[in-house]
Amino acid sequence: MRLRQEARVLKEKAVSSMVAAAEAFNSPYDRGRGTKVLLHLQHSFEMLLKAALVQRGIRVLDPELGRSIGFEACVRKAMQHPDIKLSEADAGMLRAIDAMRDDEQHWFNQVSEQLLYVHTRAGVTLFDDLLQRVFKEPLADHLPVRVLPVSAHPPRDLALLLDDEYTQIASLLRPGRRATHEARARIRTLLALEAHTGPETRVSDKDVDRVQAGIRGGAARSEVFPRLEQLATATDGEGLLIKLRFVKSADAPPVRYVADESVPAAAIREVDLQAKFRRSASDLATALGLTQPRCLALRRHLGIDNDAACCHEFVFDSQRLTRFSDNAYTRLRDALGALDLDEVWRVHRPGVGPAEPCMVAGCKADS
C-alpha cells in the first residue's frame, strides 16, 4: 500500500508507542510502570487514528487553531468513516484508556494489575485489528521475535474483577484505616471505566465525593456504578494468540441518572446532556450525506425522535431545541445500506400524515 507521507510518519509513531507500552507492561520494575503503559497506549491510538484518517484524506488539523484535533475528535471521525469502522465498543475502550491516562497524567489514580492487563490486552487486540484493516499490516510485523507477552495474572471474569475492586475500596474507607487517598484514587479509575459506555464521561472530584459517600453508606456496586453493569469482556484464542475485547453485557439493567444531590443514591453520576445530545438536525443530515427532509424521513422510519437515547428536547425560556446523540447517528448510518431510501421517503416524507401505514420492513415509527 502506498502511504501518504504524513500518514507514514504518524503510523510509525503509533507503532513505536505501542511497542513502548508493551515494553513498559512487561517491565519487572514497578516504579512508574502503570503511568508509562497508559501514556504510551493512549498516544499509540491517537497517532494510529490520525494516520488512518490522513490516509483516507480526512482533515485532522483544526483550520482555526492551526493545530491537530484532539483524541475525542479522532475517535468520532474514525467511528464515522466506513473504512476504519471503529465500533461503539472499541470507541468506549479507547475513551476509558484516555480517561485513565488523563487522571494519571494530570492528577493521580490507581489502576489495579488486573484492570491494567485487560485494557492493555484489549488495546493490543484493537491496535492489531486497525493496523490490518487500514494499512494491511499485522502488528506482529513490527515486534521483535523475542517479545513474549506474559502476565502472572491471566484475565478473569470482568464482573468478579470489578466486585473485588469495589470491595477493596470499601475496605480502605473503613473508619480508622487512614487510606482515603488510596480509595479515592481507585474510585477515579472505576469512574474512568464508565467511558466504555458513554462518550460524555468526565471524572471530577464532585463525582468522587458522591461515590465515596455511596460506598460509605453501604450501597451496592450496581447502585454506585450502574454503567459498569453494561460492561463485559469476550476472549478468543489462548496463550500468545489470545484476543480480548470489551462488549456490552446482554443482562445489563437500564441505567438511571439523578441530578438532585439530596437523593440517597447520589453516587450515581450526572450526565452533561448538552455534551451527550450535541448534534442538531442539520449536523446529523450533513454527517450522513442526506438532505434535511430525507434525514427527517429516515428518523421517522427508525423512530429516532421517540428514543430517549437518541433525541432530547432542550427548553431555554421560550425556545425549544431538538438535539441528537451519537447513538442517533450510528443507528441512522447503519440503516442506510440496508433500506430502500426511496420507499422510506415515500412513506415518511414531510407532509405525509400518520394515518398512512408504514409498509417499509422493520419500521419503528409507530411503535
C-alpha positions in Angstrom: 0.0 0.0 0.0 1.3 3.4 -0.9 1.1 5.7 2.1 0.8 9.5 2.3 3.9 11.0 3.8 2.1 12.3 6.9 0.3 9.0 7.4 3.6 7.1 7.2 5.1 9.3 10.0 2.0 9.0 12.2 1.8 5.2 11.7 5.5 4.8 12.7 4.9 6.9 15.8 1.8 4.8 16.6 3.7 1.6 16.4 6.7 2.9 18.4 4.3 3.9 21.2 2.6 0.6 21.2 5.9 -1.2 21.4 6.9 1.1 24.2 3.6 0.3 26.0 4.2 -3.4 25.7 7.8 -3.0 26.9 6.6 -1.0 29.9 3.9 -3.5 30.7 6.4 -6.4 30.8 8.9 -4.4 32.7 10.0 -6.1 36.0 10.2 -2.7 37.6 7.0 -1.3 39.2 8.1 2.3 39.7 6.1 4.4 37.1 5.1 1.3 35.2 1.4 2.0 35.1 1.9 5.6 34.1 4.2 4.6 31.2 1.8 1.9 30.0 -1.2 4.3 29.9 0.7 7.2 28.4 2.2 5.1 25.6 -1.1 3.2 25.0 -3.2 6.3 24.6 -0.6 8.0 22.4 -0.3 4.9 20.2 -4.0 5.0 19.4 -4.2 8.8 18.8 -1.3 8.5 16.3 -2.9 5.4 14.6 -6.3 7.0 14.3 -4.7 10.2 12.8 -2.6 8.1 10.4 -5.8 6.2 9.3 -7.7 9.4 8.9 -4.9 11.2 6.9 -4.5 8.1 4.7 -8.2 8.3 3.9 -8.0 12.0 3.1 -9.8 13.2 6.3 -8.6 16.5 7.7 -7.1 16.3 11.2 -5.8 19.9 11.5 -8.2 22.4 13.0 -8.2 25.3 10.5 -8.9 27.9 13.1 -6.3 26.8 15.7 -3.7 25.5 13.2 -3.2 22.5 15.5 -4.2 18.9 15.2 -7.5 17.7 16.6 -7.7 16.0 20.0 -8.2 12.4 20.9 -12.0 12.5 21.2 -12.4 14.2 17.8 -10.2 11.4 16.3 -12.4 8.7 17.8 -15.6 10.4 16.5 -14.2 10.8 13.0 -13.0 7.2 13.0 -16.4 6.0 14.0 -18.0 7.8 11.1 -15.6 6.6 8.4 -16.7 3.4 6.7 -13.2 2.1 6.0 -12.0 2.5 9.6 -15.1 1.0 11.1 -14.4 1.9 14.8 -17.3 0.3 16.7 -19.0 1.8 19.7 -17.4 -0.8 21.9 -14.0 0.0 20.5 -14.6 3.7 21.0 -15.6 3.1 24.6 -12.5 1.1 25.3 -10.3 3.9 23.9 -12.2 6.6 25.9 -11.6 4.6 29.1 -7.9 4.3 28.3 -7.8 8.1 27.7 -9.7 8.8 30.9 -7.4 6.7 33.0 -4.4 8.3 31.2 -5.8 11.8 31.8 -6.0 11.2 35.6 -2.6 9.6 35.6 -1.0 12.5 33.7 -2.7 15.4 35.4 -3.5 14.2 38.9 -3.4 10.6 40.1 -5.4 7.4 40.2 -4.6 3.8 41.0 -5.2 1.1 38.3 -5.1 -2.5 39.6 -2.9 -5.0 37.8 -5.9 -6.9 36.5 -7.6 -3.7 35.1 -4.3 -2.6 33.6 -4.0 -6.1 32.0 -7.4 -6.3 30.4 -7.2 -2.8 28.9 -3.6 -3.4 27.6 -4.6 -6.7 26.2 -7.8 -5.3 24.6 -5.7 -2.4 23.3 -3.2 -4.7 21.6 -6.1 -6.6 20.0 -7.7 -3.4 18.7 -4.4 -1.9 17.5 -3.7 -5.1 15.5 -7.3 -5.0 14.1 -7.0 -1.4 12.9 -3.5 -1.8 11.6 -4.5 -4.7 9.4 -7.9 -3.1 8.4 -6.5 0.2 7.3 -2.8 -0.5 6.4 -2.9 -4.2 5.7 -0.1 -4.8 8.2 -0.2 -7.1 11.3 1.2 -5.8 14.5 3.5 -8.9 14.6 5.5 -7.4 11.7 6.6 -4.6 14.0 7.5 -6.6 17.1 10.9 -8.2 17.6 10.7 -12.0 17.7 12.0 -12.0 21.3 8.9 -10.3 22.6 6.9 -12.6 24.9 3.7 -11.1 26.4 3.4 -12.7 29.8 1.1 -11.9 32.7 1.3 -13.6 36.1 -2.4 -13.0 36.5 -4.4 -14.3 33.5 -7.7 -12.5 32.7 -10.6 -13.1 35.0 -14.3 -12.5 34.6 -14.8 -8.7 34.5 -17.7 -8.7 36.9 -15.7 -10.5 39.5 -12.7 -8.2 38.9 -14.9 -5.1 39.4 -16.5 -6.6 42.5 -13.1 -7.2 44.0 -12.0 -3.7 43.3 -15.2 -2.3 44.9 -14.7 -4.5 48.0 -11.1 -3.2 48.3 -12.3 0.4 48.1 -14.9 -0.2 50.8 -12.3 -1.7 53.0 -10.0 1.3 52.5 -12.8 3.6 53.5 -13.5 1.9 56.9 -13.1 4.1 59.9 -9.5 4.1 61.2 -7.9 2.9 58.0 -6.4 6.3 57.1 -6.4 5.2 53.5 -8.9 7.6 52.0 -6.5 8.9 49.4 -5.9 5.4 48.0 -9.6 4.7 48.0 -10.3 7.9 46.0 -7.5 7.0 43.6 -9.2 3.7 42.9 -12.6 5.4 42.7 -11.3 7.6 39.9 -10.2 4.6 38.0 -13.7 3.0 38.2 -15.3 6.3 37.2 -12.9 6.4 34.2 -14.1 3.0 33.1 -17.6 4.4 32.7 -16.2 5.9 29.5 -16.8 2.4 28.0 -20.5 3.1 27.9 -20.7 6.9 27.4 -18.7 9.5 25.4 -19.7 12.3 27.8 -17.9 10.7 30.8 -15.7 13.1 32.7 -14.1 12.3 36.1 -14.3 15.1 38.7 -13.8 15.4 42.4 -17.6 16.0 42.7 -18.1 12.5 41.2 -15.5 11.0 43.5 -17.2 12.6 46.5 -20.6 11.1 45.6 -19.2 7.7 45.0 -17.3 7.8 48.3 -20.5 8.8 50.2 -22.4 6.0 48.4 -19.8 3.3 49.4 -19.6 4.5 53.0 -23.4 4.4 53.1 -23.3 0.7 52.2 -24.6 1.0 48.6 -24.0 -1.9 46.3 -21.7 -1.6 43.3 -24.7 -1.8 40.9 -26.2 1.3 42.6 -23.0 3.3 42.6 -21.7 2.3 39.2 -24.8 1.4 37.1 -23.0 2.0 33.9 -20.4 -0.7 34.6 -23.2 -3.3 34.8 -23.4 -2.9 31.0 -19.7 -3.9 30.5 -18.3 -7.4 29.9 -15.3 -8.9 28.0 -15.1 -11.5 25.3 -11.9 -13.6 24.9 -10.9 -15.6 21.9 -7.9 -17.9 21.5 -5.4 -18.9 24.1 -1.7 -18.5 25.1 0.2 -16.0 23.0 -2.7 -15.8 20.5 -5.3 -14.6 22.9 -7.6 -11.7 21.8 -9.6 -9.7 24.3 -12.4 -7.3 23.5 -14.9 -5.3 25.6 -18.5 -6.0 24.8 -21.9 -4.9 26.2 -23.4 -7.3 28.7 -26.6 -9.0 27.5 -28.0 -8.9 31.0 -27.4 -5.2 31.7 -30.2 -3.4 33.5 -31.3 0.1 32.4 -29.2 2.9 33.8 -30.9 5.8 35.7 -29.3 9.1 36.4 -30.1 11.7 39.0 -29.1 15.3 39.3 -30.5 16.0 42.8 -27.6 15.7 45.2 -30.1 15.2 48.1 -31.1 11.8 46.7 -29.6 9.0 48.8 -28.2 7.3 45.7 -26.2 10.4 44.9 -23.2 8.3 43.9 -25.0 7.8 40.6 -23.4 10.4 38.4 -25.0 13.2 36.4 -24.9 13.4 32.7 -24.0 16.5 30.7 -27.0 16.4 28.4 -25.7 19.1 26.1 -22.5 17.0 25.5 -24.5 13.8 25.0 -27.0 15.3 22.6 -24.6 17.5 20.7 -25.9 17.2 17.1 -28.5 19.4 15.5 -30.8 18.0 12.8 -28.7 19.9 10.3 -25.5 18.4 11.7 -27.0 14.9 11.6 -28.1 15.3 7.9 -24.7 16.6 6.9 -22.8 13.8 8.6 -25.0 11.3 6.8 -24.7 12.9 3.4 -28.5 13.5 3.3 -30.8 16.5 2.8 -32.6 17.5 6.0 -36.0 16.4 4.7 -34.6 12.9 3.7 -32.9 12.7 7.1 -36.2 13.5 8.8 -37.9 10.7 6.8 -35.2 8.2 7.9 -35.5 9.4 11.5 -39.3 8.8 11.4 -38.8 5.4 9.9 -36.4 4.4 12.7 -38.3 6.2 15.5 -35.3 8.2 16.4 -37.2 11.2 17.7 -39.1 9.0 20.2 -36.0 7.2 21.5 -34.7 8.9 24.7 -31.2 7.6 24.0 -31.1 9.3 20.6 -33.1 12.5 20.9 -33.6 15.2 23.6 -35.5 18.4 23.6 -33.9 21.3 25.4 -36.0 24.2 26.7 -34.4 27.6 27.1 -37.0 30.1 28.2 -39.4 30.2 25.2 -37.1 28.3 22.9 -37.3 24.5 22.3 -34.3 22.9 20.6 -34.2 19.3 19.5 -30.8 17.7 19.6 -29.4 14.2 18.8 -26.8 12.0 20.3 -24.1 9.9 18.6 -26.4 6.9 19.2 -28.8 8.5 16.7 -26.0 9.0 14.1 -24.9 5.4 14.5 -28.4 3.9 14.1 -29.1 6.1 11.0 -25.7 5.4 9.4 -26.1 1.6 9.9 -29.5 1.7 8.4 -28.6 3.5 5.2 -27.1 0.5 3.4 -30.0 -1.8 4.4 -33.0 0.2 3.4 -34.8 1.4 0.3 -34.5 5.1 0.9 -36.9 5.9 -1.9 -39.6 3.8 -0.2 -38.7 5.4 3.2 -39.1 8.8 1.6 -42.5 7.9 0.0 -43.9 6.8 3.4 -42.3 9.2 5.8 -41.6 12.4 3.8 -42.7 15.7 5.4 -46.4 16.2 4.8 -47.3 12.6 5.0 -49.8 12.1 7.8 -49.5 9.5 10.5 -52.7 7.8 9.2 -50.9 6.2 6.3 -49.5 2.8 7.4 -45.8 2.2 7.0 -45.1 -0.6 4.6 -41.3 -0.4 4.9 -39.9 -3.6 6.5 -39.0 -3.2 10.1 -40.4 0.3 10.5 -40.5 1.5 14.1 -42.1 4.9 13.6 -45.4 3.8 15.1 -44.0 1.7 17.9 
